[in-house]
Structure formats: structure tokens, C-alpha cells
Amino acid sequence: MSIEKIREYFKSVGIEGRIKEFSESSAIELTIAELERYSGYLAWVDVCKPREV
């Protein structure tokens, strides 16, 4: 979806002031240990394991 369509939708519902645009992307580099610590994860999930039915 383009930012123009999002702007149109937000304007139609009266919340156009809520769009925040940034000229640069925001990203940080984390180790696995840091990701676990900061995210508060409960457990890792194996997404490659076939689901048992």
C-alpha cells in the first residue's frame, strides 16, 4: 500500500495527523542474547518443523 493511500484513508477518518515519516530507516543490530533480553520472549519456536495433525 502506498503512503498516498494511507494518507487518504487517515484523512477520511480524521486522523491524518498521526502519520510520522522519517527520512532514514531506524534499525539496530542485536546479538541473539540481546534480542532475547530486550524482547522478553517466552520460548523459541521452530517454524521449519512440520506440524503434527
C-alpha distance matrix in Angstrom:
0.0 3.8 6.6 8.3 6.6 7.3 10.6 11.4 11.1 13.1 15.5 16.1 17.2 19.1 17.6 16.1 18.5 16.9 14.2 15.8 15.0 17.2 18.3 19.2 17.8 20.0 21.6 25.1 27.1 29.0 31.6 31.6 34.3 32.3 29.2 31.5 33.2 30.2 28.0 30.8 30.1 32.5 32.7 31.1 29.8 30.4 27.3 29.2 32.0 32.2 32.1 35.5 35.7
3.8 0.0 3.8 5.3 5.4 6.6 8.8 10.1 11.0 12.6 14.4 15.7 17.2 18.5 17.0 14.7 17.1 16.0 12.8 14.2 12.9 15.1 15.9 17.3 16.7 19.3 21.4 25.0 27.3 29.6 32.5 32.9 35.5 33.3 30.4 33.0 34.4 31.3 29.4 32.4 32.1 34.7 35.1 33.5 32.4 33.1 30.1 32.0 35.0 35.5 35.5 38.9 39.2
6.6 3.8 0.0 3.8 5.5 5.0 6.1 8.6 9.8 10.4 12.1 14.1 15.5 16.1 14.2 11.6 13.6 12.7 9.4 10.8 9.6 12.3 13.5 15.4 15.2 17.6 20.2 23.9 26.6 28.9 32.1 32.7 35.0 32.5 29.8 32.4 33.5 30.1 28.6 31.6 31.7 34.5 35.2 34.0 33.3 34.3 31.6 33.7 36.7 37.4 37.3 40.7 41.2
8.3 5.3 3.8 0.0 3.8 5.4 5.0 6.2 8.7 9.9 10.5 12.3 14.5 15.1 14.1 11.2 13.8 13.9 11.0 13.0 12.1 15.1 16.1 18.4 18.7 21.2 23.9 27.6 30.4 32.7 35.9 36.5 38.8 36.2 33.6 36.2 37.2 33.8 32.2 35.1 35.2 37.9 38.7 37.5 36.6 37.7 34.8 36.9 39.8 40.2 40.0 43.4 43.6
6.6 5.4 5.5 3.8 0.0 3.8 5.4 5.0 6.2 8.6 9.8 10.5 12.6 14.1 13.4 11.5 14.6 14.2 11.9 14.6 14.4 17.5 18.9 20.8 20.5 22.7 25.1 28.7 31.3 33.3 36.3 36.5 38.8 36.5 33.5 35.8 37.0 33.7 31.7 34.4 34.3 36.8 37.5 36.4 35.2 36.3 33.3 35.4 38.2 38.3 37.8 41.1 41.0
7.3 6.6 5.0 5.4 3.8 0.0 3.8 5.4 5.1 6.1 8.4 9.8 10.9 12.1 10.6 8.9 11.7 10.7 8.6 11.5 12.0 15.3 17.3 19.1 18.5 20.2 22.7 26.2 29.0 30.8 33.9 34.1 36.2 33.7 30.8 33.0 34.0 30.6 28.6 31.3 31.4 33.9 34.9 34.0 33.1 34.5 31.8 34.2 36.9 37.2 36.6 39.8 39.9
10.6 8.8 6.1 5.0 5.4 3.8 0.0 3.8 5.5 5.2 6.0 8.6 10.1 10.3 9.1 6.3 9.3 9.5 7.6 10.7 11.2 14.9 16.8 19.3 19.3 21.1 24.1 27.6 30.6 32.6 35.9 36.4 38.3 35.5 32.9 35.2 35.9 32.3 30.7 33.4 33.8 36.5 37.7 37.0 36.3 37.8 35.2 37.7 40.4 40.9 40.3 43.5 43.6
11.4 10.1 8.6 6.2 5.0 5.4 3.8 0.0 3.8 5.6 5.1 6.2 8.9 9.8 10.0 8.1 11.7 12.3 11.1 14.4 15.1 18.6 20.5 22.9 22.9 24.8 27.6 31.1 34.0 35.9 39.1 39.4 41.4 38.8 35.9 38.1 38.9 35.4 33.6 36.1 36.4 38.8 39.9 39.2 38.3 39.7 36.9 39.3 41.9 42.0 41.2 44.3 44.1
11.1 11.0 9.8 8.7 6.2 5.1 5.5 3.8 0.0 3.8 5.4 5.1 6.5 8.6 8.7 8.1 11.8 11.5 11.0 14.6 15.9 19.5 21.8 23.8 23.3 24.7 27.2 30.5 33.4 34.9 38.0 37.9 39.8 37.3 34.4 36.2 37.1 33.7 31.6 33.8 34.0 36.2 37.4 36.9 35.9 37.4 34.7 37.2 39.6 39.6 38.6 41.6 41.2
13.1 12.6 10.4 9.9 8.6 6.1 5.2 5.6 3.8 0.0 3.8 5.5 5.3 6.1 5.0 4.7 8.2 8.0 8.2 11.9 13.9 17.6 20.3 22.4 22.0 23.0 25.8 29.0 32.1 33.6 36.8 36.8 38.4 35.7 33.0 34.9 35.3 31.8 30.0 32.2 32.7 35.1 36.6 36.4 35.7 37.6 35.1 37.9 40.2 40.6 39.5 42.5 42.3
15.5 14.4 12.1 10.5 9.8 8.4 6.0 5.1 5.4 3.8 0.0 3.8 5.4 4.9 5.8 4.7 8.4 9.8 10.1 13.8 15.5 19.3 21.7 24.3 24.4 25.6 28.6 31.9 35.1 36.8 40.1 40.3 41.9 39.1 36.4 38.4 38.8 35.2 33.5 35.7 36.4 38.8 40.4 40.1 39.5 41.4 38.8 41.6 44.0 44.2 43.2 46.1 45.9
16.1 15.7 14.1 12.3 10.5 9.8 8.6 6.2 5.1 5.5 3.8 0.0 3.8 5.6 7.8 8.1 11.7 12.7 13.3 17.0 18.8 22.6 25.0 27.4 27.2 28.4 31.2 34.4 37.5 38.9 42.1 42.0 43.6 41.0 38.2 39.9 40.5 37.0 35.0 37.0 37.4 39.5 41.1 40.9 40.0 41.8 39.1 41.8 44.0 43.9 42.7 45.5 44.9
17.2 17.2 15.5 14.5 12.6 10.9 10.1 8.9 6.5 5.3 5.4 3.8 0.0 3.8 5.8 7.9 10.9 11.2 12.7 16.5 18.9 22.6 25.5 27.5 27.0 27.8 30.4 33.4 36.5 37.6 40.7 40.5 41.9 39.2 36.4 37.9 38.3 34.8 32.8 34.5 35.1 37.1 38.9 38.9 38.2 40.2 37.8 40.7 42.7 42.8 41.3 43.9 43.4
19.1 18.5 16.1 15.1 14.1 12.1 10.3 9.8 8.6 6.1 4.9 5.6 3.8 0.0 3.8 5.9 8.2 9.5 11.6 15.1 17.8 21.5 24.4 26.7 26.6 27.2 30.1 33.1 36.4 37.7 40.9 41.0 42.2 39.3 36.7 38.4 38.4 34.8 33.1 35.0 35.9 38.1 40.1 40.3 39.9 42.1 39.8 42.8 44.9 45.2 43.8 46.6 46.2
17.6 17.0 14.2 14.1 13.4 10.6 9.1 10.0 8.7 5.0 5.8 7.8 5.8 3.8 0.0 3.8 5.4 5.8 8.2 11.7 14.6 18.2 21.4 23.4 23.2 23.6 26.5 29.4 32.8 34.0 37.3 37.5 38.6 35.7 33.2 34.9 34.8 31.2 29.7 31.6 32.7 35.0 37.1 37.2 37.0 39.3 37.2 40.3 42.4 43.0 41.7 44.6 44.5
16.1 14.7 11.6 11.2 11.5 8.9 6.3 8.1 8.1 4.7 4.7 8.1 7.9 5.9 3.8 0.0 3.8 5.4 6.2 9.7 12.0 15.8 18.5 21.0 21.2 22.1 25.3 28.4 31.8 33.5 36.9 37.4 38.7 35.7 33.3 35.3 35.4 31.7 30.3 32.7 33.7 36.3 38.1 38.0 37.8 39.8 37.6 40.5 43.0 43.6 42.7 45.7 45.8
18.5 17.1 13.6 13.8 14.6 11.7 9.3 11.7 11.8 8.2 8.4 11.7 10.9 8.2 5.4 3.8 0.0 3.8 5.7 8.1 11.0 14.4 17.4 19.8 20.2 20.8 24.1 27.0 30.5 32.2 35.7 36.4 37.4 34.2 32.1 34.2 33.9 30.1 29.2 31.5 32.9 35.7 37.7 37.8 38.0 40.2 38.3 41.3 43.7 44.7 43.8 46.9 47.2
16.9 16.0 12.7 13.9 14.2 10.7 9.5 12.3 11.5 8.0 9.8 12.7 11.2 9.5 5.8 5.4 3.8 0.0 3.8 6.3 9.8 13.0 16.5 18.3 18.1 18.2 21.3 24.1 27.5 28.9 32.4 32.9 33.9 30.8 28.6 30.6 30.4 26.6 25.5 27.8 29.2 31.9 33.9 34.0 34.2 36.5 34.7 37.8 40.2 41.2 40.3 43.3 43.7
14.2 12.8 9.4 11.0 11.9 8.6 7.6 11.1 11.0 8.2 10.1 13.3 12.7 11.6 8.2 6.2 5.7 3.8 0.0 3.8 6.5 10.0 13.2 15.2 15.1 15.9 19.1 22.2 25.6 27.4 30.9 31.6 33.0 29.9 27.7 30.0 30.1 26.4 25.3 27.9 29.1 32.0 33.7 33.3 33.4 35.4 33.4 36.3 38.9 40.0 39.4 42.6 43.2
15.8 14.2 10.8 13.0 14.6 11.5 10.7 14.4 14.6 11.9 13.8 17.0 16.5 15.1 11.7 9.7 8.1 6.3 3.8 0.0 3.8 6.7 10.3 12.0 12.2 12.8 16.2 19.3 22.8 24.8 28.4 29.5 30.8 27.5 25.6 28.2 28.1 24.3 23.7 26.6 27.9 31.1 32.8 32.4 32.8 34.8 33.0 35.8 38.6 40.0 39.7 43.0 43.9
15.0 12.9 9.6 12.1 14.4 12.0 11.2 15.1 15.9 13.9 15.5 18.8 18.9 17.8 14.6 12.0 11.0 9.8 6.5 3.8 0.0 3.8 6.8 9.0 9.8 11.3 14.9 18.2 21.7 24.1 27.8 29.1 30.7 27.5 25.7 28.7 28.7 25.1 24.6 27.8 29.0 32.3 33.6 32.8 33.2 34.8 32.9 35.4 38.5 40.0 40.0 43.4 44.5
17.2 15.1 12.3 15.1 17.5 15.3 14.9 18.6 19.5 17.6 19.3 22.6 22.6 21.5 18.2 15.8 14.4 13.0 10.0 6.7 3.8 0.0 3.8 5.5 6.9 8.6 12.3 15.6 19.0 21.8 25.4 27.2 28.8 25.5 24.0 27.3 27.2 23.7 23.7 27.1 28.3 31.8 33.0 32.0 32.7 34.2 32.6 34.9 38.1 39.9 40.2 43.7 45.0
18.3 15.9 13.5 16.1 18.9 17.3 16.8 20.5 21.8 20.3 21.7 25.0 25.5 24.4 21.4 18.5 17.4 16.5 13.2 10.3 6.8 3.8 0.0 3.8 6.9 9.5 12.9 16.2 19.3 22.5 26.1 28.1 29.9 26.8 25.5 29.0 29.1 25.7 25.9 29.5 30.6 34.2 35.0 33.7 34.3 35.6 33.9 35.9 39.2 41.1 41.7 45.3 46.8
19.2 17.3 15.4 18.4 20.8 19.1 19.3 22.9 23.8 22.4 24.3 27.4 27.5 26.7 23.4 21.0 19.8 18.3 15.2 12.0 9.0 5.5 3.8 0.0 3.8 6.5 9.4 12.6 15.6 18.9 22.4 24.6 26.5 23.4 22.3 25.9 26.1 22.9 23.3 26.9 27.9 31.6 32.2 30.8 31.6 32.8 31.3 33.3 36.6 38.7 39.5 43.1 44.8
17.8 16.7 15.2 18.7 20.5 18.5 19.3 22.9 23.3 22.0 24.4 27.2 27.0 26.6 23.2 21.2 20.2 18.1 15.1 12.2 9.8 6.9 6.9 3.8 0.0 3.8 6.3 9.9 12.9 16.0 19.5 21.4 23.4 20.5 19.0 22.5 23.0 19.9 20.0 23.7 24.4 28.0 28.5 27.1 27.9 29.0 27.6 29.6 32.9 35.1 35.8 39.4 41.2
20.0 19.3 17.6 21.2 22.7 20.2 21.1 24.8 24.7 23.0 25.6 28.4 27.8 27.2 23.6 22.1 20.8 18.2 15.9 12.8 11.3 8.6 9.5 6.5 3.8 0.0 3.8 7.0 10.5 13.2 16.9 18.8 20.4 17.3 16.0 19.5 19.6 16.5 16.8 20.5 21.6 25.3 26.1 24.9 26.1 27.6 26.6 28.9 32.0 34.4 34.9 38.4 40.3
21.6 21.4 20.2 23.9 25.1 22.7 24.1 27.6 27.2 25.8 28.6 31.2 30.4 30.1 26.5 25.3 24.1 21.3 19.1 16.2 14.9 12.3 12.9 9.4 6.3 3.8 0.0 3.8 6.8 9.7 13.3 15.3 17.1 14.2 13.0 16.6 17.1 14.3 14.8 18.6 19.3 23.0 23.5 22.1 23.5 24.8 24.0 26.2 29.3 31.9 32.7 36.2 38.3
25.1 25.0 23.9 27.6 28.7 26.2 27.6 31.1 30.5 29.0 31.9 34.4 33.4 33.1 29.4 28.4 27.0 24.1 22.2 19.3 18.2 15.6 16.2 12.6 9.9 7.0 3.8 0.0 3.8 6.4 10.1 12.6 14.0 11.0 10.5 14.2 14.4 12.1 13.3 16.9 17.8 21.6 22.0 20.7 22.6 24.0 23.8 25.9 28.8 31.8 32.7 36.0 38.4
27.1 27.3 26.6 30.4 31.3 29.0 30.6 34.0 33.4 32.1 35.1 37.5 36.5 36.4 32.8 31.8 30.5 27.5 25.6 22.8 21.7 19.0 19.3 15.6 12.9 10.5 6.8 3.8 0.0 3.8 7.0 9.9 11.7 9.3 9.3 13.0 13.6 12.2 13.5 16.9 17.4 20.9 20.7 19.2 21.2 22.2 22.4 24.1 27.0 30.2 31.4 34.7 37.3
29.0 29.6 28.9 32.7 33.3 30.8 32.6 35.9 34.9 33.6 36.8 38.9 37.6 37.7 34.0 33.5 32.2 28.9 27.4 24.8 24.1 21.8 22.5 18.9 16.0 13.2 9.7 6.4 3.8 0.0 3.8 6.5 7.9 5.7 5.9 9.5 10.2 9.5 10.9 14.0 14.4 17.8 17.6 16.3 18.7 20.0 20.7 22.6 25.2 28.5 29.5 32.6 35.4
31.6 32.5 32.1 35.9 36.3 33.9 35.9 39.1 38.0 36.8 40.1 42.1 40.7 40.9 37.3 36.9 35.7 32.4 30.9 28.4 27.8 25.4 26.1 22.4 19.5 16.9 13.3 10.1 7.0 3.8 0.0 3.8 5.4 5.1 6.2 8.6 9.9 10.6 11.9 14.3 14.1 17.0 16.3 14.8 17.5 18.6 19.8 21.4 23.6 27.2 28.4 31.3 34.4
31.6 32.9 32.7 36.5 36.5 34.1 36.4 39.4 37.9 36.8 40.3 42.0 40.5 41.0 37.5 37.4 36.4 32.9 31.6 29.5 29.1 27.2 28.1 24.6 21.4 18.8 15.3 12.6 9.9 6.5 3.8 0.0 3.8 5.5 5.0 6.2 8.6 10.0 10.5 12.2 11.3 13.8 12.7 11.1 14.0 15.1 16.7 18.5 20.4 24.0 25.1 27.8 30.9
34.3 35.5 35.0 38.8 38.8 36.2 38.3 41.4 39.8 38.4 41.9 43.6 41.9 42.2 38.6 38.7 37.4 33.9 33.0 30.8 30.7 28.8 29.9 26.5 23.4 20.4 17.1 14.0 11.7 7.9 5.4 3.8 0.0 3.8 5.5 5.2 6.2 8.7 10.1 11.0 10.9 13.2 12.7 12.2 15.6 17.3 19.3 21.3 22.7 26.3 27.2 29.6 32.7
32.3 33.3 32.5 36.2 36.5 33.7 35.5 38.8 37.3 35.7 39.1 41.0 39.2 39.3 35.7 35.7 34.2 30.8 29.9 27.5 27.5 25.5 26.8 23.4 20.5 17.3 14.2 11.0 9.3 5.7 5.1 5.5 3.8 0.0 3.8 5.4 5.0 6.0 8.3 10.1 11.0 14.1 14.4 14.1 17.4 19.3 20.9 23.1 24.9 28.3 29.0 31.6 34.5
29.2 30.4 29.8 33.6 33.5 30.8 32.9 35.9 34.4 33.0 36.4 38.2 36.4 36.7 33.2 33.3 32.1 28.6 27.7 25.6 25.7 24.0 25.5 22.3 19.0 16.0 13.0 10.5 9.3 5.9 6.2 5.0 5.5 3.8 0.0 3.8 5.5 5.4 5.8 8.4 8.5 11.9 12.1 11.5 14.4 16.5 17.7 20.2 22.1 25.4 25.8 28.6 31.4
31.5 33.0 32.4 36.2 35.8 33.0 35.2 38.1 36.2 34.9 38.4 39.9 37.9 38.4 34.9 35.3 34.2 30.6 30.0 28.2 28.7 27.3 29.0 25.9 22.5 19.5 16.6 14.2 13.0 9.5 8.6 6.2 5.2 5.4 3.8 0.0 3.8 5.7 5.5 6.2 5.9 8.7 9.1 9.4 12.8 15.4 17.1 19.8 21.1 24.4 24.5 27.0 29.7
33.2 34.4 33.5 37.2 37.0 34.0 35.9 38.9 37.1 35.3 38.8 40.5 38.3 38.4 34.8 35.4 33.9 30.4 30.1 28.1 28.7 27.2 29.1 26.1 23.0 19.6 17.1 14.4 13.6 10.2 9.9 8.6 6.2 5.0 5.5 3.8 0.0 3.8 5.8 5.9 7.7 10.5 11.8 12.9 16.3 19.1 20.8 23.6 24.8 28.0 28.0 30.3 33.0
30.2 31.3 30.1 33.8 33.7 30.6 32.3 35.4 33.7 31.8 35.2 37.0 34.8 34.8 31.2 31.7 30.1 26.6 26.4 24.3 25.1 23.7 25.7 22.9 19.9 16.5 14.3 12.1 12.2 9.5 10.6 10.0 8.7 6.0 5.4 5.7 3.8 0.0 3.8 5.7 8.3 11.7 13.5 14.3 17.3 20.2 21.3 24.3 25.8 28.9 28.7 31.3 33.7
28.0 29.4 28.6 32.2 31.7 28.6 30.7 33.6 31.6 30.0 33.5 35.0 32.8 33.1 29.7 30.3 29.2 25.5 25.3 23.7 24.6 23.7 25.9 23.3 20.0 16.8 14.8 13.3 13.5 10.9 11.9 10.5 10.1 8.3 5.8 5.5 5.8 3.8 0.0 3.8 5.4 9.1 11.0 11.8 14.4 17.5 18.3 21.6 23.1 25.8 25.5 28.1 30.3
30.8 32.4 31.6 35.1 34.4 31.3 33.4 36.1 33.8 32.2 35.7 37.0 34.5 35.0 31.6 32.7 31.5 27.8 27.9 26.6 27.8 27.1 29.5 26.9 23.7 20.5 18.6 16.9 16.9 14.0 14.3 12.2 11.0 10.1 8.4 6.2 5.9 5.7 3.8 0.0 3.8 6.6 9.4 11.4 14.2 17.6 19.0 22.3 23.2 25.9 25.2 27.4 29.5
30.1 32.1 31.7 35.2 34.3 31.4 33.8 36.4 34.0 32.7 36.4 37.4 35.1 35.9 32.7 33.7 32.9 29.2 29.1 27.9 29.0 28.3 30.6 27.9 24.4 21.6 19.3 17.8 17.4 14.4 14.1 11.3 10.9 11.0 8.5 5.9 7.7 8.3 5.4 3.8 0.0 3.8 5.8 7.7 10.4 13.9 15.4 18.7 19.4 22.1 21.5 23.7 26.0
32.5 34.7 34.5 37.9 36.8 33.9 36.5 38.8 36.2 35.1 38.8 39.5 37.1 38.1 35.0 36.3 35.7 31.9 32.0 31.1 32.3 31.8 34.2 31.6 28.0 25.3 23.0 21.6 20.9 17.8 17.0 13.8 13.2 14.1 11.9 8.7 10.5 11.7 9.1 6.6 3.8 0.0 3.8 7.2 9.6 13.3 15.2 18.5 18.4 20.9 19.9 21.6 23.8
32.7 35.1 35.2 38.7 37.5 34.9 37.7 39.9 37.4 36.6 40.4 41.1 38.9 40.1 37.1 38.1 37.7 33.9 33.7 32.8 33.6 33.0 35.0 32.2 28.5 26.1 23.5 22.0 20.7 17.6 16.3 12.7 12.7 14.4 12.1 9.1 11.8 13.5 11.0 9.4 5.8 3.8 0.0 3.8 6.5 9.9 12.3 15.2 15.1 17.8 17.2 18.9 21.6
31.1 33.5 34.0 37.5 36.4 34.0 37.0 39.2 36.9 36.4 40.1 40.9 38.9 40.3 37.2 38.0 37.8 34.0 33.3 32.4 32.8 32.0 33.7 30.8 27.1 24.9 22.1 20.7 19.2 16.3 14.8 11.1 12.2 14.1 11.5 9.4 12.9 14.3 11.8 11.4 7.7 7.2 3.8 0.0 3.8 6.7 9.2 11.9 12.3 15.4 15.4 17.7 20.6
29.8 32.4 33.3 36.6 35.2 33.1 36.3 38.3 35.9 35.7 39.5 40.0 38.2 39.9 37.0 37.8 38.0 34.2 33.4 32.8 33.2 32.7 34.3 31.6 27.9 26.1 23.5 22.6 21.2 18.7 17.5 14.0 15.6 17.4 14.4 12.8 16.3 17.3 14.4 14.2 10.4 9.6 6.5 3.8 0.0 3.8 5.9 8.9 9.0 11.8 11.7 14.3 17.1
30.4 33.1 34.3 37.7 36.3 34.5 37.8 39.7 37.4 37.6 41.4 41.8 40.2 42.1 39.3 39.8 40.2 36.5 35.4 34.8 34.8 34.2 35.6 32.8 29.0 27.6 24.8 24.0 22.2 20.0 18.6 15.1 17.3 19.3 16.5 15.4 19.1 20.2 17.5 17.6 13.9 13.3 9.9 6.7 3.8 0.0 3.8 5.5 5.7 9.1 10.1 12.8 16.1
27.3 30.1 31.6 34.8 33.3 31.8 35.2 36.9 34.7 35.1 38.8 39.1 37.8 39.8 37.2 37.6 38.3 34.7 33.4 33.0 32.9 32.6 33.9 31.3 27.6 26.6 24.0 23.8 22.4 20.7 19.8 16.7 19.3 20.9 17.7 17.1 20.8 21.3 18.3 19.0 15.4 15.2 12.3 9.2 5.9 3.8 0.0 3.8 5.6 8.0 9.1 12.5 15.3
29.2 32.0 33.7 36.9 35.4 34.2 37.7 39.3 37.2 37.9 41.6 41.8 40.7 42.8 40.3 40.5 41.3 37.8 36.3 35.8 35.4 34.9 35.9 33.3 29.6 28.9 26.2 25.9 24.1 22.6 21.4 18.5 21.3 23.1 20.2 19.8 23.6 24.3 21.6 22.3 18.7 18.5 15.2 11.9 8.9 5.5 3.8 0.0 3.8 6.4 8.9 12.2 15.2
32.0 35.0 36.7 39.8 38.2 36.9 40.4 41.9 39.6 40.2 44.0 44.0 42.7 44.9 42.4 43.0 43.7 40.2 38.9 38.6 38.5 38.1 39.2 36.6 32.9 32.0 29.3 28.8 27.0 25.2 23.6 20.4 22.7 24.9 22.1 21.1 24.8 25.8 23.1 23.2 19.4 18.4 15.1 12.3 9.0 5.7 5.6 3.8 0.0 3.8 6.4 9.0 12.4
32.2 35.5 37.4 40.2 38.3 37.2 40.9 42.0 39.6 40.6 44.2 43.9 42.8 45.2 43.0 43.6 44.7 41.2 40.0 40.0 40.0 39.9 41.1 38.7 35.1 34.4 31.9 31.8 30.2 28.5 27.2 24.0 26.3 28.3 25.4 24.4 28.0 28.9 25.8 25.9 22.1 20.9 17.8 15.4 11.8 9.1 8.0 6.4 3.8 0.0 3.8 6.4 9.3
32.1 35.5 37.3 40.0 37.8 36.6 40.3 41.2 38.6 39.5 43.2 42.7 41.3 43.8 41.7 42.7 43.8 40.3 39.4 39.7 40.0 40.2 41.7 39.5 35.8 34.9 32.7 32.7 31.4 29.5 28.4 25.1 27.2 29.0 25.8 24.5 28.0 28.7 25.5 25.2 21.5 19.9 17.2 15.4 11.7 10.1 9.1 8.9 6.4 3.8 0.0 3.8 6.3
35.5 38.9 40.7 43.4 41.1 39.8 43.5 44.3 41.6 42.5 46.1 45.5 43.9 46.6 44.6 45.7 46.9 43.3 42.6 43.0 43.4 43.7 45.3 43.1 39.4 38.4 36.2 36.0 34.7 32.6 31.3 27.8 29.6 31.6 28.6 27.0 30.3 31.3 28.1 27.4 23.7 21.6 18.9 17.7 14.3 12.8 12.5 12.2 9.0 6.4 3.8 0.0 3.8
35.7 39.2 41.2 43.6 41.0 39.9 43.6 44.1 41.2 42.3 45.9 44.9 43.4 46.2 44.5 45.8 47.2 43.7 43.2 43.9 44.5 45.0 46.8 44.8 41.2 40.3 38.3 38.4 37.3 35.4 34.4 30.9 32.7 34.5 31.4 29.7 33.0 33.7 30.3 29.5 26.0 23.8 21.6 20.6 17.1 16.1 15.3 15.2 12.4 9.3 6.3 3.8 0.0
